[in-house]
């Protein structure tokens, strides 16, 4: 997956970018149509001398849909792990909705097929 990474008002180390890329590459196993993504790294309290929290924002682009998650923690690595968990859940739900055909015609056909199966078993 192609990720664009942005460190807002600070310079991030390449190893941090590599860590985030490696973690988010695992999302391809949960949804096969991820087009691209953007990652924003921010420091809360960067205007003052003390940095309180580290914030990571991830935006994933899917065909016809966009998923956005924002998490904060004491380190970017911990925040990345939290973002990964939320994104996994959202991607799985999105894929289930895509594969769930709940139109009335399909529901009726499924019910008819189940009824036919029960009749076949009773005939034996």
Residue frames as a rotation matrix with the C-alpha (Angstrom) as fourth column:
UNK 1
0.586 0.810 0.000 0.00
0.810 -0.586 0.000 0.00
0.000 0.000 -1.000 0.00
UNK 2
-0.305 -0.647 0.699 1.23
0.591 -0.704 -0.394 3.47
0.747 0.293 0.597 -0.83
UNK 3
0.526 0.398 -0.752 1.43
0.843 -0.364 0.397 5.73
-0.116 -0.842 -0.526 2.21
UNK 4
0.051 -0.480 0.876 2.26
0.235 -0.846 -0.478 9.40
0.971 0.230 0.070 2.27
UNK 5
0.274 -0.034 -0.961 3.72
0.956 0.119 0.269 10.39
0.105 -0.992 0.065 5.62
UNK 6
0.175 -0.137 0.975 3.78
0.120 -0.980 -0.159 13.90
0.977 0.145 -0.155 7.02
UNK 7
-0.183 -0.261 -0.948 5.46
0.982 -0.004 -0.189 15.09
0.045 -0.965 0.257 10.21
UNK 8
0.532 0.527 0.662 3.70
0.508 -0.825 0.248 18.35
0.677 0.205 -0.707 11.10
UNK 9
0.717 -0.275 0.641 6.05
-0.440 -0.892 0.109 21.03
0.541 -0.360 -0.760 12.50
UNK 10
0.396 -0.724 0.565 8.84
-0.628 0.235 0.741 18.61
-0.670 -0.649 -0.362 13.46
UNK 11
-0.014 -0.498 -0.867 11.32
-0.912 0.361 -0.193 16.30
0.409 0.788 -0.459 11.78
UNK 12
0.749 0.331 0.573 10.63
-0.544 0.801 0.249 12.61
-0.377 -0.498 0.781 12.20
UNK 13
-0.339 -0.902 0.267 13.24
-0.649 0.430 0.628 9.89
-0.681 0.040 -0.731 12.00
UNK 14
-0.267 0.178 -0.947 13.19
-0.878 0.360 0.315 7.52
0.397 0.916 0.060 9.00
UNK 15
-0.947 -0.098 -0.306 13.01
0.016 0.936 -0.352 4.54
0.321 -0.338 -0.885 11.36
UNK 16
-0.593 0.804 -0.036 9.66
-0.122 -0.134 -0.983 5.85
-0.796 -0.579 0.178 12.67
UNK 17
-0.012 0.562 -0.827 8.34
-0.959 -0.241 -0.150 6.10
-0.284 0.791 0.542 9.11
UNK 18
-0.568 -0.284 -0.772 9.56
-0.566 0.816 0.116 2.56
0.597 0.503 -0.625 8.40
UNK 19
-0.971 0.232 0.061 7.88
0.084 0.567 -0.819 1.27
-0.225 -0.790 -0.570 11.59
UNK 20
-0.250 0.934 -0.256 4.54
-0.448 -0.345 -0.825 2.86
-0.859 -0.091 0.504 10.67
UNK 21
-0.095 0.152 -0.984 4.78
-0.988 0.103 0.111 1.62
0.118 0.983 0.140 7.07
UNK 22
-0.843 -0.288 -0.455 5.48
-0.264 0.958 -0.116 -1.94
0.468 0.022 -0.883 8.23
UNK 23
-0.808 0.582 0.091 2.56
0.082 0.264 -0.961 -1.90
-0.583 -0.769 -0.261 10.67
UNK 24
-0.040 0.869 -0.493 0.04
-0.573 -0.424 -0.702 -0.43
-0.819 0.254 0.515 8.23
UNK 25
-0.522 -0.190 -0.832 1.09
-0.823 0.366 0.434 -2.80
0.222 0.911 -0.347 5.44
UNK 26
-0.982 0.154 0.107 -0.58
0.099 0.910 -0.403 -5.55
-0.160 -0.385 -0.909 7.49
UNK 27
-0.323 0.922 -0.212 -3.96
-0.393 -0.335 -0.856 -3.94
-0.861 -0.193 0.471 6.79
UNK 28
-0.415 0.122 -0.902 -3.93
-0.902 0.077 0.425 -5.40
0.121 0.990 0.078 3.28
UNK 29
-0.960 0.058 -0.274 -4.87
0.075 0.996 -0.054 -8.76
0.269 -0.072 -0.960 4.81
UNK 30
-0.604 0.764 -0.225 -8.14
0.382 0.030 -0.924 -7.30
-0.699 -0.644 -0.310 6.15
UNK 31
0.589 0.752 -0.295 -9.28
0.042 -0.393 -0.919 -5.46
-0.807 0.529 -0.263 3.02
UNK 32
-0.054 -0.679 0.732 -7.97
0.762 0.445 0.469 -6.10
-0.645 0.583 0.494 -0.46
UNK 33
0.287 0.236 0.929 -9.03
0.878 -0.452 -0.156 -2.82
0.383 0.860 -0.337 -2.09
UNK 34
0.534 -0.203 -0.821 -7.06
0.428 -0.772 0.470 -0.20
-0.729 -0.602 -0.325 -0.16
UNK 35
0.837 -0.168 0.521 -5.99
0.449 -0.335 -0.829 2.34
0.313 0.927 -0.205 -2.76
UNK 36
-0.212 -0.908 0.361 -3.67
0.321 -0.414 -0.852 4.58
0.923 -0.065 0.379 -0.73
UNK 37
0.596 0.388 -0.703 -3.23
0.780 -0.073 0.621 6.24
0.190 -0.919 -0.346 2.63
UNK 38
0.085 -0.544 0.835 -1.95
-0.058 -0.839 -0.541 9.33
0.995 -0.002 -0.103 4.37
UNK 39
0.341 -0.080 -0.937 -0.37
0.901 0.312 0.301 9.53
0.268 -0.947 0.179 7.80
UNK 40
0.308 -0.216 0.926 0.00
-0.154 -0.972 -0.175 12.74
0.939 -0.089 -0.333 9.81
UNK 41
0.037 -0.396 -0.918 2.25
0.923 0.366 -0.121 12.81
0.384 -0.842 0.378 12.86
UNK 42
0.282 0.137 0.950 1.69
-0.076 -0.984 0.164 15.68
0.957 -0.118 -0.267 15.28
UNK 43
-0.639 -0.482 -0.599 2.97
0.618 0.141 -0.773 16.77
0.458 -0.865 0.208 18.67
UNK 44
0.548 0.830 0.106 0.40
0.527 -0.441 0.726 18.05
0.649 -0.342 -0.679 21.15
UNK 45
0.883 -0.222 -0.413 1.83
0.242 -0.539 0.807 21.00
-0.401 -0.813 -0.422 23.00
UNK 46
0.214 -0.850 0.481 4.57
0.976 0.171 -0.132 21.54
0.030 0.498 0.867 20.43
UNK 47
0.477 0.006 0.879 4.11
0.247 -0.961 -0.127 25.31
0.844 0.278 -0.459 20.71
UNK 48
0.815 -0.239 0.528 5.26
-0.579 -0.378 0.723 25.22
0.026 -0.895 -0.446 24.33
UNK 49
-0.164 -0.986 -0.028 8.45
-0.968 0.166 -0.189 23.60
0.191 -0.004 -0.982 25.58
UNK 50
-0.638 -0.036 0.769 6.76
-0.418 0.855 -0.307 20.39
-0.647 -0.518 -0.560 26.82
UNK 51
-0.508 0.478 -0.717 5.29
-0.631 0.361 0.687 17.85
0.587 0.801 0.118 24.42
UNK 52
-0.225 0.520 0.824 2.35
-0.884 0.247 -0.398 16.22
-0.410 -0.818 0.404 26.19
UNK 53
0.330 0.444 0.833 1.03
-0.004 0.883 -0.470 13.69
-0.944 0.152 0.293 23.70
UNK 54
-0.807 -0.508 -0.300 1.95
-0.348 0.000 0.937 12.34
-0.476 0.861 -0.177 20.30
UNK 55
0.215 0.977 -0.009 -0.88
-0.372 0.073 -0.925 12.19
-0.903 0.202 0.379 17.78
UNK 56
-0.915 -0.373 0.150 -1.15
-0.013 0.399 0.917 10.01
-0.402 0.838 -0.370 14.70
UNK 57
0.155 0.947 -0.283 -3.89
-0.518 -0.166 -0.839 10.49
-0.841 0.277 0.464 12.11
UNK 58
-0.842 -0.379 0.385 -4.41
0.077 0.622 0.779 7.94
-0.534 0.685 -0.495 9.34
UNK 59
0.169 0.854 -0.492 -6.64
-0.679 -0.261 -0.686 8.39
-0.714 0.450 0.536 6.31
UNK 60
-0.692 -0.320 0.647 -7.18
0.163 0.804 0.571 5.35
-0.703 0.501 -0.505 4.08
UNK 61
-0.237 0.584 -0.776 -8.73
-0.897 -0.438 -0.055 5.66
-0.372 0.683 0.628 0.66
UNK 62
-0.558 0.227 0.798 -10.95
0.291 0.954 -0.068 2.82
-0.777 0.194 -0.599 -0.54
UNK 63
-0.888 0.293 0.354 -12.97
0.313 -0.178 0.933 2.78
0.336 0.939 0.067 -3.74
UNK 64
-0.077 0.929 0.362 -15.88
0.193 -0.342 0.920 5.11
0.978 0.141 -0.152 -3.00
UNK 65
0.881 0.381 -0.282 -15.01
0.310 -0.013 0.951 5.44
0.358 -0.925 -0.129 0.68
UNK 66
-0.095 -0.896 0.433 -12.54
-0.213 -0.407 -0.888 7.05
0.973 -0.176 -0.152 3.04
UNK 67
0.684 0.227 -0.693 -11.63
0.574 0.417 0.704 5.87
0.449 -0.880 0.155 6.54
UNK 68
0.011 -0.644 0.765 -10.09
-0.271 -0.738 -0.618 8.27
0.963 -0.200 -0.183 9.05
UNK 69
0.695 0.108 -0.711 -8.69
0.602 0.454 0.657 7.40
0.393 -0.885 0.251 12.49
UNK 70
0.114 -0.638 0.762 -6.97
-0.369 -0.739 -0.564 9.65
0.922 -0.217 -0.320 15.02
UNK 71
0.780 0.050 -0.623 -5.24
0.502 0.546 0.671 8.36
0.373 -0.837 0.401 18.16
UNK 72
0.311 -0.730 0.609 -2.82
-0.578 -0.654 -0.488 9.79
0.754 -0.200 -0.625 20.69
UNK 73
0.863 -0.157 -0.480 -0.45
0.439 0.702 0.561 8.27
0.249 -0.695 0.675 23.23
UNK 74
0.717 -0.651 -0.248 2.88
-0.092 -0.441 0.893 8.84
-0.691 -0.617 -0.377 24.95
UNK 75
-0.479 -0.878 -0.019 4.82
-0.169 0.071 0.983 7.52
-0.861 0.474 -0.183 21.94
UNK 76
-0.134 0.394 -0.909 4.15
-0.979 -0.195 0.059 7.28
-0.154 0.898 0.412 18.22
UNK 77
-0.828 -0.230 -0.512 4.70
-0.352 0.923 0.153 3.52
0.438 0.307 -0.845 18.34
UNK 78
-0.820 0.571 -0.036 1.96
0.348 0.448 -0.824 3.00
-0.454 -0.688 -0.566 20.94
UNK 79
-0.158 0.773 -0.615 -0.38
-0.488 -0.602 -0.632 5.34
-0.859 0.200 0.472 19.07
UNK 80
-0.455 -0.078 -0.887 0.32
-0.874 0.230 0.428 3.40
0.171 0.970 -0.172 15.86
UNK 81
-0.979 0.096 -0.181 -0.66
0.128 0.977 -0.172 0.15
0.161 -0.191 -0.968 17.56
UNK 82
-0.486 0.847 -0.217 -3.94
0.196 -0.136 -0.971 1.72
-0.852 -0.515 -0.100 18.74
UNK 83
-0.135 0.389 -0.911 -4.66
-0.840 -0.533 -0.103 3.10
-0.525 0.752 0.399 15.25
UNK 84
-0.789 -0.254 -0.560 -3.96
-0.545 0.710 0.446 -0.32
0.284 0.657 -0.698 13.75
UNK 85
-0.870 0.493 0.034 -6.55
0.383 0.716 -0.584 -2.01
-0.312 -0.495 -0.811 15.98
UNK 86
-0.130 0.854 -0.504 -9.24
-0.116 -0.518 -0.848 0.55
-0.985 -0.052 0.166 15.14
UNK 87
-0.238 -0.022 -0.971 -8.47
-0.936 -0.260 0.236 0.38
-0.258 0.965 0.042 11.42
UNK 88
-0.989 -0.097 -0.113 -8.65
-0.121 0.967 0.223 -3.43
0.088 0.234 -0.968 11.47
UNK 89
-0.533 0.846 -0.004 -12.15
0.456 0.283 -0.843 -3.27
-0.713 -0.451 -0.537 12.95
UNK 90
0.054 0.570 -0.820 -13.30
-0.431 -0.727 -0.534 -0.60
-0.901 0.382 0.207 10.50
UNK 91
-0.529 -0.326 -0.784 -11.90
-0.847 0.139 0.514 -2.42
-0.059 0.935 -0.350 7.48
UNK 92
-0.973 0.217 0.077 -13.50
0.213 0.975 -0.057 -5.72
-0.088 -0.039 -0.995 8.49
UNK 93
-0.220 0.946 -0.237 -16.87
0.326 -0.158 -0.932 -4.00
-0.919 -0.283 -0.273 8.99
UNK 94
-0.047 0.139 -0.989 -16.51
-0.741 -0.669 -0.059 -2.20
-0.670 0.731 0.134 5.66
UNK 95
-0.820 -0.315 -0.479 -15.72
-0.560 0.614 0.556 -5.44
0.119 0.724 -0.680 3.85
UNK 96
-0.791 0.594 0.147 -18.64
0.458 0.734 -0.502 -7.23
-0.406 -0.330 -0.852 5.50
UNK 97
0.019 0.817 -0.576 -21.01
-0.085 -0.573 -0.815 -4.47
-0.996 0.065 0.059 4.40
UNK 98
-0.308 -0.212 -0.928 -19.65
-0.899 -0.253 0.356 -4.70
-0.310 0.944 -0.113 0.87
UNK 99
-0.918 -0.128 -0.376 -20.20
-0.268 0.899 0.347 -8.47
0.293 0.419 -0.859 0.79
UNK 100
-0.687 0.727 0.020 -23.58
0.348 0.352 -0.869 -8.38
-0.639 -0.590 -0.495 2.58
UNK 101
-0.872 0.487 0.047 -26.29
-0.125 -0.315 0.941 -8.37
0.473 0.814 0.336 -0.01
UNK 102
-0.802 0.573 -0.171 -29.44
0.357 0.230 -0.905 -7.60
-0.480 -0.787 -0.389 1.90
UNK 103
-0.724 0.618 -0.306 -31.84
-0.674 -0.541 0.503 -6.64
0.145 0.571 0.808 -0.87
UNK 104
-0.019 0.832 0.554 -35.31
-0.800 0.320 -0.508 -8.11
-0.600 -0.453 0.659 -0.52
UNK 105
0.659 0.250 -0.710 -34.95
-0.697 0.558 -0.451 -10.31
0.283 0.791 0.542 -3.61
UNK 106
-0.285 -0.852 -0.440 -31.77
-0.452 0.524 -0.722 -11.90
0.845 -0.007 -0.534 -2.28
UNK 107
-0.703 0.107 0.704 -33.31
-0.681 0.185 -0.708 -12.44
-0.206 -0.977 -0.057 1.18
UNK 108
0.381 0.922 0.066 -36.34
-0.823 0.371 -0.429 -14.11
-0.420 0.109 0.901 -0.43
UNK 109
0.474 -0.270 -0.838 -34.13
-0.583 0.618 -0.528 -16.33
0.660 0.739 0.135 -2.59
UNK 110
-0.666 -0.740 0.094 -32.06
-0.526 0.376 -0.763 -17.40
0.529 -0.557 -0.640 0.42
UNK 111
-0.380 0.618 0.689 -35.23
-0.756 0.222 -0.616 -18.27
-0.533 -0.754 0.382 2.32
UNK 112
0.640 0.635 -0.433 -36.55
-0.765 0.478 -0.430 -20.26
-0.066 0.607 0.792 -0.66
UNK 113
0.046 -0.724 -0.688 -33.26
-0.528 0.568 -0.632 -22.17
0.848 0.392 -0.356 -0.96
UNK 114
-0.813 -0.315 0.490 -33.27
-0.576 0.304 -0.759 -23.01
0.090 -0.899 -0.429 2.76
UNK 115
0.079 0.926 0.370 -36.87
-0.810 0.276 -0.518 -24.21
-0.581 -0.259 0.771 2.48
UNK 116
0.605 0.084 -0.792 -35.93
-0.684 0.564 -0.463 -26.41
0.408 0.821 0.399 -0.49
UNK 117
-0.474 -0.854 -0.215 -33.05
-0.541 0.475 -0.694 -27.92
0.695 -0.212 -0.687 1.50
UNK 118
-0.634 0.280 0.721 -35.37
-0.664 0.280 -0.693 -28.85
-0.395 -0.918 0.008 4.37
UNK 119
0.520 0.839 -0.159 -37.84
-0.786 0.397 -0.474 -30.46
-0.335 0.371 0.866 1.98
UNK 120
0.275 -0.493 -0.825 -35.08
-0.625 0.560 -0.543 -32.56
0.731 0.665 -0.154 0.36
UNK 121
-0.774 -0.590 0.228 -33.90
-0.536 0.419 -0.733 -33.85
0.337 -0.690 -0.641 3.73
UNK 122
-0.290 0.750 0.594 -37.44
-0.722 0.236 -0.651 -34.80
-0.629 -0.617 0.473 4.80
UNK 123
0.537 0.508 -0.674 -38.06
-0.839 0.404 -0.364 -36.73
0.087 0.761 0.643 1.58
UNK 124
-0.288 -0.713 -0.639 -35.17
-0.513 0.679 -0.525 -39.09
0.808 0.177 -0.562 2.34
